[in-house]
Amino acid sequence: MEAILIPISLFTAIFGMVYLYLSTRNKERLALIEKGIDASIFLKGKKHTAPIWKVFILNLSLLLIGIGLGVFIAMIIQAYTTFDEEALYPAIIFLMSGISLFIGFKMTKNLDQE
């Protein structure tokens, strides 16, 4: 019986957040229209950004490259040193993934400037 409560509460939480976001956005825009202000101010900063699919693909590809490079570097380090294998692999994988996501962040900023 308790196992069914987890999906129900997860769905309720997600539905509640989406409903609250959409209803608040609608109320804000209605208040702007009542005051005579154009609602296009919400779209001001979105004209010069890169499409979200390009950013997603760039970051995902760099993340996967970082994970693969992390496994490769961990294998090399394990072969030539006596480090503990259980700590080495996650540490190097997380390090390389973080570095690759940071590079992706920098490349996304450059993509937005173009």
N, C-alpha and C positions, 0 to 999 in steps of 0.2 A: 504494500500500500504506500509506503514512504518513497519507494523508487519512482512512482509516477509523479510525485510532487516536484521533483527536480526539473523535468522538462516543462511542466506547467508553469512553475515559477520563473524559469528562464524565458519562456515565451511571453509571460506577463511583463517581465522587466523590460524586455526589448520593445514590446508593443507600447508600454508606458513611456519610454524614452522617445520613441519616434513620434507618438501622439503629442507629447509635451513640446517637442521641438517644432513640429508643424503648426500646432495651435498658437504657440508663442510668436512664431514668424508671421502667421496670418494676422494676429492682433496688432503687431507692430506695423505692418503694412497698412492695415485699416486705419490705424491712428494717424499715419502719415497722410493718407488720402483725405481724412477728415480735416487735417490742418492745411491741405492744399499743396503739400510737398510731393514732388514726384518720387516714386518708389525706385527709380533707376539708380539711386545712390548705393544700393546693395550690389550693383554690378560694376562699380567703378574700378576696383582693383583687379578684376578678373580678365581684363582685355589683353594684358601683356604676359600672361603666364603660359607655360607649355601645357599641352594636353595631358590630362592625368594618366592616360594609357602609356604615354611615352615615359613618364616619370616612374610608373609602376614597373614597366618592362626593364628600364635601366637599373632600378634598384634591385629587382628580383634577379636579374642576370648577374649583377655584381655580387649579390649575396651568395648565389650558387657557386660562382667562381671562387669567392673567399672561403667557402666551406671546403671545396675540393682542394684548394691550395693549402688550407689548414690541415687536412688529412695527410696530404703529401709531405708537408714539412714535419708533421708529427711522426710520420713513418721514418723519415730520414733521421730525426733527432733520436728516436728510439733505437734505431739500428747502431748508432755510433756513440750513445751514452748509456748510462745506467739509471736514467730517470724512471719513475714509476709510470707505467703505461696507463693506469686508471686515472691519473691526474693530468698526464701530458696531453692526451687526445682532446678532452673537453677544453682545456685551457688554450691550446693552439687554435682549435676550431673557433672558439668564441672570440679570440683575439683577431684572427684573420677576418671573421665575419664583421666584427665591429669596424675594422679598418676599411673593409670594402664598402660598408654602408656609409662611412664618413666620406669616402671618395665619391660615392653616389650622390651624397648631399651636395658636395662641391660641384659635381658635374651638372646636377639639377639647377643649381644657381646660375651656372654658365648657360644652360639651356634656356632659362627664363630671360636672360639678358639679350639673347639673339632675336 
